[in-house]
Amino acid sequence: MASPGHCANLMNPMFTEVGAAYATATNADYGVYWTMLFGAP
């Protein structure tokens, strides 16, 4: 994990829930896009 900000979010013990999704776009620079949402109740 080269990004300190991404690492901090992934390892943060306050986040107890996660949602993930992806989308594909054949005409875009990158074929697949991913997103994650971290949260806590």
Buried (B, 14 or more C-beta within 10 A) or exposed (E): EEEEEEEEEEEEEEEEEEEEEEEEEEEEEEEEEEEEEBEEE
